[in-house]
């Protein structure tokens, strides 16, 4: 049930929500706030399906408040702007990622690292500034402060732009921060899913030689022929892994399942960096001795700030970095979630909100 504050919101909205931990999504009427003086309102046209959407609708992290409307890879067209909005106008192509608010006063916010703000307002599933819950992009409209809205260049189609707002920035940010964006470096990517294939594409755009490390031999041909990967290692093949010891400058690890880190650390050169992007439920074992011998680093990274997200989108448009997507209608979303559990997608589902979400008032 909507809270009293939500019932007072003046703008009707419609989307698909999960009502309980079954994760089953179905049509849902709700409302959004009026457009404030610094707000941008958009008609949602596409929403990417992130694996975290699946975790949240099934309450697998134990923090979900139902009903929940997922979606934080959102693209669409501006329909209204507040009186003090400076960066956008009606008709602009825009996007909204994982954040719609932050404190604006902590050091991370001051440093354009809103993603590390201790009090972020996520795009869905948390309390907004007015005490109501935020609802995501599996819906017909969005409203957000212009600071958290991204301009999408006209050369970047809105369906493929959507996954860049989470999967794209999540891999782009650590590649830059850890200096893994230099031409000629040897970069490893662990896991070839939504995040992994974007890490490959950005690393290749930076001019790196890319090695994919995977448990799935059946992904090798496509990785090399279609994604342009330079080499492919089967992580369970000890001969392959041993032959590649000490060859990589950095590794982007996108896997959320439990997996050993020692073989990956062994692939690094001295001063190499293993950057963790996945979030395994069980703690991973970290062998320290191999780190000492090569002054190697194991680090973590989470999304990116709004300034960096805009830079990433502009870079993707300029260098033709586009996610591989499977566009689906909204009424296919529950099947898509089942397929996502099985990793049966190449490589990101994107919901065609604009053409398939029908109002139910």
N, C-alpha and C positions, 0 to 999 in steps of 0.2 A: 504493500500500500504506500502511496505517496504521503510524505509528511505534509503538515499544514502549510509550511512555507512553500513547498512545491506546488500545492494546489493554488497558491496565490500567484504563481508565475503566469505572466500574461500570454506567453507564446505557446500554442499547442505544438507538440512534437510527436513523432512516431518513429519507432525503431523495433529492434528485436532484442529481447532480454532473456536472461536465465533467472528463474524464480527460486531455484534450490540447487543443491550440490550435484544433482543429476547432470547439470550442465546443458540440459535441453533448452534451446533457444526458440522463442515464439513471439508473435507480434505483441507490441507493448505501447500503450498510449501514455505519454507523460507531458511535461512542459519544460520550457527553458525561460531564463530570465529575459527581460527587456534588454535591448541593446544600449549599453552604457556609453558614456561620452568617449571612452577609450577602447570600446569594444568593436570587434569585427564579427559580423554575422555572415555565415556562408551556407549555401546549399551544398550538401554533401553529395558528391558524385561517385567516389570510390573509397573503400576502406579495406586496407590490408588485414590479413588474418595472421597475427603473431602468436607464437607458441605460448607466450604469457597470457594471451586471451583464454587459451584452453586451461591453463593452471587456475586462472581466476574464476571462470564459470563453474569449475568443479571444486572450488575451494581447497585446492591442493596445498596452498600455502597457509591455510587456516586464518585468513584475514578478509574474506569476502563478505560484503554486506549485500544481501539480496533485496529487491531485484537489481540485476546488474546488466547494463548495456555496454558491451566491450567495444574495442576499436580505438587504437591510437596511431594508426597510419592512415591519415584522413586527407583527402584532397577534394577540392570543389571550387565553386565560384562565389565571390563576394556578392552578397545581395543587399547589404546595408552596412554603413559605418557610422560610428559615433562622431559627435561634433568636434572632438579633439584628436581624432585619428589622423596621422600624418603620412603613414607609409602605404596606405591602401585606398583603393577606390572601388566603387561598384563595378563588377565585371572582371576584376582581376582573378587570375588563377592562383590559388593559395593552398597551403597545407597546414595541418595541426598534428604535432607528434605526441610524445608521451606526457608533456607538461602543459598545463593551462594556467599555472600560477606558481609563485615562490615568494619568499619573504622580502626580496629586493634589498635587504640591509646587511646580510651576513657577508663575510669576505668572499665566499664562493660566488654569490650573486654579483657582487661588485666586480669580480674577475671574469664575468660572463660564463660562469660554470654553474648555472642554475640547476643542472642535473645533480649536483652534489649539495644543494641547499638542504639543511636539516629539516626544513618544513615545506617540502614541495607540495603542490596541488597537482595530482596526477589527472590525466584526461578522463579517467573513469574510476569509479569505485571508492572514492574518498570524499571527505567533507569539503565542500567549497566554502568560500569566504562568507556566504550568507547562511551557512549551517545546513544546506541541502547537499545531496549527493551529486557528484559529477557523473555524467553519462557520456559514453563514448560515441564512436563514429558509425556503429551499425544503426544509423538513424538518418533522418532526412535533413537535419540541420545541425549546426554548431554555432556557439557564440563564445568568443574568447578575447581577452585583452590583446591588443595588437602586438605587444611585445612577444607573445607566444605564437604568433602566426607567421608562417614562412611564405615568401614569394616564390611561386613556381614559374620558371621561365617558359615562354610560349613554345620553345623548341623541345620541351620535355613533356610527353604525353602524361595525362593525369593518372592513368591506370598504373603505369610503371613507376611514376613518381611516388605513389603511396608507400611502398615498402622502404623507400629510402629514408623516410622519416623516423624509422626505428632501426630496422636491420642495417640500412645504409650508414647512418651516423654512428651506430654502435661499433662498426668495424673501422670506419674512416678515422674516428677520433684517436684510438690508440695507435694506429699506423703513423699518424702525424706526431702525436705526443712523444712516442718512444723512438722517433727518428727512423722509422721503418718505411719511409716514403721516398727514399733516395734511389735513383736509377742504378741498376746493377746489383742491388742487394739480393740475397737469397732468402726468400720468405716462405715459411711453412704455414699451412692452414690445416687445422685439425677439424674434421667434420665438413661435409659438403651438403649443407642444408640451406635454409634461408639466410642465415648469417654467413656461413662458410662461402657460399657462391658469391656473395657480395664482397667478402674479403679478397677472393681471387680477382674479381673484376677491378677493384680499386688498386690492389697491389700491381696488377698488370698495367693499369693506367699510369701508375707512378714509375713504370719502367723496371719493375723487379722481375727476377726469375722466381716462379712460384711452384712450390711442391705441396701437393695435397697429401695429407696423412689420414687414412680412412680404414674402417673395418670392413668396407664393402667393395670387393673386387669388381662388382658389376658396374661401379661408377667410373671406372678408369677410362674407358673408351670415350665416353661423353666428356669427361673432365678435360682430356687432352685434345680431342678433336673439336669440341664445341666451345669450351670455355678457355681454351688456349693454355692450359696448365703445362708446365715444362716437364714435370715428373710427378709420379704417383707412387706413394708407398703404402703397402698394406701393413697396418700397425702390428698385426699378429705374425707377420713373416719376419722372423728374427734375422735371416740372412739379409733381407732388404734393409731392415732398420740398422743393422750393424755396419753395412756398407756405406750408410749415409751419416754415420757418427761425425760430429764436428763440422757439418757442412752448411748450417743455416745461421743467418744473422739474427733472425727473429722468428717467432711462431705466434700466430693468432689461434687460440684454442677456443672453439665455439661449442664444445660438447658439454651438455648438462648431465649426462649419465656418469656414473662412477667409472673412473679409468685411471690407470697408473701414470704418474708424471715422470718417473725416472727415465723411461725410454725417450720421452720428448726432450728432457733436459740434456740427454746424451747427444741429441741431434744438433744442439747449439754449438757454435764456435765460442771461444773465450769472449766474454763480455756480451754474449747473446742474451736475448730477452724472450721469456715465455709469458705471454699476456693472456690471462684467463677472462673469457667473456661469458661462458656458460655458468650456471648456478646449480651444481649438483646438490641434491638433498642431503646426501651423506658427505661428511668431510673427507677430503682427499689427503693421502699421505704425501708429505713433502720431504724427500731425502735431501739433507743439507750438504753432505760431503761433496756431491757433484757440483753444487753451487760454489763452494769454496775453491775448488780446483780451477775453475775457469772464470771466477768473478761474474757468475751468471745471475740473472734476475728473474724471479717469478713475481708477476704483478697482476693487478686486476684493473678493469675499466668498465664504466657504465654509461652508456649513451653519450651525449655531448650537450654543451650549452646551445643556446639559441643562435648566437653569433656564428659558432662553428657549424651549426646545422645549415644555416643559410649559405655559408661558404661551401659546404659539401654539396648542396643542391646545385649551386652554380658550377662547381667543378664537374659534377655528373653531366650536366647539360652540355658543357663545353667539350668534354671528352667522350661523350656518348656512352656513359656508364649507366646501363639499364638493367634492373632486375629481370630475371626470368619469371614470368607470372602466368598463372592460370586464372582467368577471369570467370567468376561464377555468379549466378543469380542468388539473391538472398535466401530463397527457399531451399537452396542446396547446402546452406551453411552447416547444418547438423551432420550431414554426410561428410562435408569437408573436415569437420572436427574429428570424425572417426578416422578419416584418411591421415590427418595430421599426426594422430597417435602412432600410426604405422609408418610415418615418414614417407607417405605415398603422395608426394607433390614435388614438382620441379618448377620453381623452388619456393614459390610463395603464392598462396591463394589471395586474390583480390576480389572483393565483392562489388559488383556493379550496382551500387546503391541507386544511382540516378535513374536507371531504366527498369529496375526490378522491385524496388521497395514501394509498395502501394499503401497509401494512408488508410487508417482504419478507425476514423473518428465516428 
